[in-house]
Amino acid sequence: MSAGRVVLIVLGAIGVLFGLAVMAGGGFLLWADRTQREDGYLTTPSERFSTPTYALTRTRLDVGTNGADWVLNDNWFGKVRIRGESPGAKTLFIGIGPEAAVAKYLASVSHASVQDVEFDPFRVTYHPVAGGAPQAPPTDQHFWAASASGVGTQTLTWKVRDGDWTVVLMNADGSRGVVADLDLGAKLSFVLWVAIGLLIGGALVVVGSTALIVLAARRRRPPPPLGPPATSGAGGGGPASGPPPEPATDRPESSRPSER
């Protein structure tokens, strides 16, 4: 087998593995979209978030829709749902606001910022920020794009918009010590189409790569041998070439010339 065919087989094998990985991703998205929805939202398990400070934040939620509207617009992002319940007797506040306004409100407030969240197993990394108590409770602020507060389970639903946003979790009276069991949900209209696209694209890559392997590994059949050339002559046994001889005939006596 030539080196070129070996290279094609290797490339085909890599293509098959890549196509299978793409199909696996599409299958996972399809499974999540069909089975992990609750009231239309893809929902995470409920986990406990807590801080001994006055607020818990998640900053740098950068939502950008720059570009043509038919490629990317606000409708692609859908909705976000945050549900929380405080295990104590305190009134819980959940809010989403512009990053600049929230940063100004919490500039001198002791709070913790969520840096990273892992769900299997669940683990949260917090970044503490030193400060004092807030000057006013969060319910008195008017910059919130969406908010919910009260006793028991609180549900915040927000239609995602372009901009830089911050999620804030506080006690409604602004007191210290925030504890809540939260679950996050997202209603994304494009997940199903992305899953179908990945499945189709992965299948095409697998089929094409498999065909490449088969073509490269298949051996060409040798051409059939040619027959022996025809020979002439007595020893050859073949027919003599050329026109047949004319038959000999006897002339009559009358036709012979007389001798004088």
Secondary structure, DSSP 8 states (H G I E B T S, - for coil): --HHHHHHHHHHHHHHHHHHHHHHHHHHHHHHHHHSEETTEEE---EEEEESSSEEEEEEEEE---S-TTTS-HHHH-EEEEEEE-SSSS-EEEEEEEHHHHHHHTTTB-EEEEEEEEETTEEEEEEEE--B--SS-GGG-S--SEEEEESS-EEEEEE--SEEEEEEEEETT--S-EEEEEEEEEE-TTHHHHHHHHHHHHHHHHHHHHHHHHHHH---------------STTTTS---S----------GGGS----
